[in-house]
Amino acid sequence: MYTIEMAYARMRELQDLANRSRAHQPAAARRADRTRTPRAAKKR
């Protein structure tokens, strides 16, 4: 049986891996990635 706890642990693992690989990339690459993230338009 695949539990939510197992799924959550796997998600954390992948997140850690992503953070680790992102850590040794130049800041420019990180900026490029942030601009690709869809964001809701700010309401004024």
Buried (B, 14 or more C-beta within 10 A) or exposed (E): EEEEEEEEEEEEEEEEEEEEEEEEEEEEEEEEEEEEEEEEEEEE
